[in-house]
Amino acid sequence: MTTESADPGRPTGDQMLARLQGDKKPERARMRIYMGMAPGVGKTYKMLEEAHRRHDRGTDVVVGFVETYGRRHTAALLDGLEVVPRRRVEYRGVVVEEMDADAIIARHPAVALVDELAHTNVPGSAREKRWQDVEAIRDAGIEVVSTCNVQHVESIADAVETILGVPVHERVPDAVVRAADEIELVDMSPHALRQRMRHGNVYPPDRATIALERFFTDTNLMALRDLALRFVAGRVDQELEGIVSERGLQVGSVTERVMALVDESPECRRALRRAASLASALHAPFLAVAVQTPGVQVSRDRQLNTQSNVDYATDLGAEMIRGETADLTRGLEEVIRDRRVTHLVLVHRPHRGLHVGRASLADRLLDAVPGLEIHLVGEPALTVH
């Protein structure tokens, strides 16, 4: 039985519930990212295939923004999907079409497709970057499926510039990408991608020829693929380690992790290159640690040399860890245990003089951390002429 309020100005129970629901901020929605090593691997195609699967199951899906670049197979997948009209913005006498995030929020579907997460919006837009539009859409309670190439991730963009010599202007903060609920790698061998380009499935023939000669070389694509595999492997590694930690499981490291010690020496760079190579071969996260001794004065030259090596490690794709400790062995042991490092790369420094007979840093760490593998990098072999 229902009753009406005796006071006509007093809201009913249903009205009060509606007000409470209206005041409640929508729960932040999920995000899924299709990541690739380069344009043309099929990220957008995969995203549209997922949209059709969801649509066929009755999910309310809309296309917020999809760029087909004239690829007919990709364009064909837009058929049957609702497309939110783009916003037209005039800039310097040219009308540019951008995603209309406000229209998507007003339409409020269950899922919105948003291509090219790293895109920079035209000046005059409500937000500078598309990833910021995506954040607003998710804040409104709308799930987002997006795409991104690995070189656009902020921390990786610097490595791409160093390794490939190619500037990366459009970037997405690591925190935004890593906060995605799901990241799926759309993988393809460099040879297969170059074949796709030759067949005109990525760019028009004239543009494809230039791209194959300049950017899409075998070497560049192998480097980009390696960066993509390492990034996604690192994400899986974090999730797996999180499960182990959350459940309090007393087990050793469940995935490989490589770390190198950074100091001021010229030899340090050889150790860093070796660590980066090892991390690449294992598809493992690459860490680098720089340790200072509190209260100890360090010369200006040593500071500059250390910072130069730190920058070099970052360019190679390492996650930098900095800290202070009065005891180098204990400090490194703490980092190794905390970050569950399995491989440590050090510069080999032979004992000389009064140090003969004293346990080396490598020996002390091997005694302290069971299961740790230490790789010692010696001086390069002399070339005999």
N, C-alpha and C positions, 0 to 999 in steps of 0.2 A: 504494500500500500504506500502511495506517495502522498505527501501533504504540501500545500502551498504555504509560503511564509505569510504570517499575519501582517507583517510590515511590508508594504509594497516596495519600499526603498531598499529593503535588505536583500542581498543576492541569494539565490538558491544554492544548494550544494553543488549542482552541476556547474553553475556560473563561477563559483569559487574555485572549483577544480580546474576549470578552463583558464582562469586567471593565473593560477599557480603554474600550470603547464606553459602558459605564454611567457611567464617571467623566467622560466628555467632555460638556461643556456643549452643549446643542443650539444650532445656529446661529440667530441672531436672524431671525425670519421677516419677510416683507414686509407692508406695509400699503397698502391702496388706500382712498381717501376720495372719496365722492360729495359734492360741495359745492354748496350752493344759496344764493340770495340771501335766501330766507325759507321758512317752513314751507309745504308744499303744492305745491312745484314738481316733486315726483316723485323725490326722492332714495331713499327707502326702496323705492319701486317698482322703480327701476333696479337697486338692490342685489339685490332678490329675483329679478329677471329674470336677472342674472348668476349667481346661485346655481343657478338651474334649468339654465342652459347648462352650468355646470361639473358639476352632478350628472348630467346626461345624458351627459357625456363620461366618467363614472366617477370623478370626484373626490369624496372623502369630505368633504362639506359639512354643517355643522350651523348651526342658528339659535341663537346665543348669547343675543341679545336683539333683538327687533323690536317696535316700537310701531306699531300700525295706526291708532290713534285712531278706530276704528270705520269706517274707509274700506273698503268692501266689496271693491273691486277689489284693494286692497293685501292684505287679509286672504285673498283667494282664492289669492294666490301662495304662501301658507304651505303649502298642500296639497302633499303629496309630499316635504316637507323634514323632516328630523329636528330636533326642537326640544329643546334641553337645558332641563330643568325649572328654573324660577326659584327663588331662595332667598327664603324668607318671613322678614321681620324685623319684630318688634313694636316700635313707637315711639310713646310717649305713648298707649297703649291702642289703636293702630291697626296692623293688619298690612299691611306694605308689601312688594310683590314687587320684588326686585332681581335683576340678572343674577348668576348663580353662576359666577364666574370660576374657582374651584377645581374645580368640576365639569367645566367646559369643558377645563381642563388635564388632568384625570384621564381624560376621554374621549379627548383628543388626536386630534381630526380633522385633516385637512389644512388646512381653511379654516373659520373661524368668522365669522358675520355679527354685527356689533355696532352697533346703531342708536344715534344720539344720543351722539356722542363727548364732548360737553361736560356731560353729565348729572352732577349731584351725588348721590352715594349717601346713603342715609338714615344718620343717626348710628348708630354701632354696627357699621357695615360694616368689613371688613378694610382697605379703602382709601377715601379721601374722594371721589375722582373716578373716573368711568368710564374716562377716558383712562389712569389709572394701572392699572386692571384690564386694559386693552388692552395696555399695556406689559408686564405680567406674562405675558399670553397669548402675546405675540410672543416674549418671552424663552424661553418653553417650546418654541419652534419651530413655533408654529401661525400660519398666515397669517390676517390679519384684513381684512375688508372692512367699512368703517364709513361713517357719514354725519355731516355737520356743516353748520350754517348759517354764513355768513361773519361775521355779527355776533358769533359766539362766539369768534372768534380774538382772543387777548388784545390785540394792538396795534390791531386794528380796532374792538374793543368801545368803546374810548375815543372814537374818531372817531364811532361810531354815537350814543353818548350826547350828544356835542356837536352833531352835525348834526341828529339826529332828536329829541333831548330824551327819549330812552327809555333807562332804566337797563338794563344787561346784567349779570345776576348770575352766570350760568353761563359760564365761560370755559375755553378750552384754550390752553396756552402756544404761542406761535408756533413754538418749536423742535420741538414734537411734531407739529404739522401739516406744517411744512416738511420734516420728516424722513420723511414718507410717501413711499413709492416711486412712487406714482401719485396724482394728484389730478384728478378729472374734474368739470368744471362741468356741473351740470344746469341749463340756462338756460331761461328763459321770460319773455316780455314782461310788463310790469306789467299791461297790459290783459287778457292771457290769464289771468293768475293771479287777477285780480279777478273775471273771468267764472267761473272754477272755483269761487271762493268763493260767488258768487251762486247757483250751481247746487247748492250743498251738498256739493261734492266735497272740501272741506277741513275745515270745521267745521259743526256743526248750525246751522240757520237763525238762531236767536236769537243765538248767539255770532258767527256770520259777519257779521251786521249791525253789531255793535259793533266787530269787528275792521276792517271796511271803513272805518268812520268814523274810527277812532282810529289804528291802526297801518298798515293796508294801504292807505294813500292812494297815489295816483299818484306824488306827489312823494317820499314815503318809499321806495316800491318802486324808483323810478328811482335814488335815491341808493344803496340797498342793492345793486342790480344793478351799478351802476358800481363799487362797492367789490369785489364778487365778481369782476368781469371784470379789474379791476386786480390783484387778488391772484393770480389764476391766470395772468394775463399775466406778472406778475413771476416766478412759478415757472418758466414756460416760458423766460423771459428768462435766468434763472440756469442752467438746463440747457443752453441754446444757447451761452451764454458759456462754460460749463464745457467744452463740446466743443471750442470754438475754442481755449481755453487749453490743454487737455490735448493737443491735436494740434499746438500751436505754430504755428497758422496766423497769418500776418501780414496780417490784414485789419482794417478799421475796425470800429466798433461795428455789430453785426448786428441790434440792436434799439434802439428809442428809449428814452432815459432822460432824465428832467427833474430838474434840480437848482436850488435857490434859495439865495442867500446870506442868512444871518440876521445882523442886527445889532441895535442898540438903538433904531433910528429908528421913529417911528410909520408912516412910509411902507413899512416892511418888510412890514407885514401885507398891503398891496395886492399886493406882489410875490409873497408866499406864496399868496394866493388865485389870482393869475394862473397861478402854477406848478402849483397843484393842478388848476385848470381845464384847463390844457394837458395835464397827465399823464392826466387823465380822457378828454379827446378822443382822445389817442393810445393809450389803454389801456397806458400806460407806467408803470414804477416812478417814484415821486416821492421824491426825496432832498432834504435840507436840510442845509447845512453852516454851523456856527458856528466862527469862527476867532479865536483869541486870540494876542496878541503877547507872548512870554515876557519877563518882567522889567518890563513896563509896568503901572503902577498904574492901575486903572480905578475910577472913582467908584462908590459904592454905588448911586446912581440908575441909572447905565448898566448895572451888573450886573443889577439888578432888571428893567430894561426889556428887556435881551437875553434873560433867562430867561423873561420873559413871552412874548416872540416865539417862543422855542424851544418853549414849551408850546403855543402856537397852531399852530405847524407840526406838532407831534405830533398835535394834535387833528384837523388836516386830513388826517392819514394819512401824513405824511412819515416816512421813515426818517432819524433824526438822526445826523449825523456831527460829531464835535467834534475839534478839533486845535489845535496851537500852531505858529506860524511867524513868523519875523522879516520875511518878505517875502510879503505877501498874494498877489501875482500867482503866485509860484512855488508857494506852498502850495495855491492853488486849482487850478493847472495839474496838480499831482501828484494831487489828488483826482479831477479830471476824467478824467485818463488811467487812473488805477487803477480807477475805477468805470465807465469807458467812457460818460461822460455825453455826450449829443448836444445837449441844450438847456439853457442856463443863463439863469435869470431874475434880473436885477439891478435895483435902484432907480437910476433915471437921476439923476445929480447933475451939473448944469451947471457948467462951469469958471468960476471967478470969480477976479479979482485976479491974484496971482502964479502961479496954476496955468494961466493961459492959455498954450497952446502945448505943454503937457506931454501925452503920450499918456494917454488914460483907461485905467482898469482893463479896460474892455471891449475897447479897441483892443489892449492888450498881450496879452490872452488870445486874441483872434482871430489875432494874429500867431503865438502860441506853439502853438495847438492847431488844426491844419487840420481843416476839416469841422464845427467847433463852431458852433452857432447861438446867438446871444445875444439875449435879449428884454429891452429896457429899458422899465421901467414908470415913467412920468412922473407928475407931480401931476395930480389929477383936474381936469377942465375946470370953470371957474367957471360957476355957474348965473346966468343973466341974468333978473332979475325985470321 
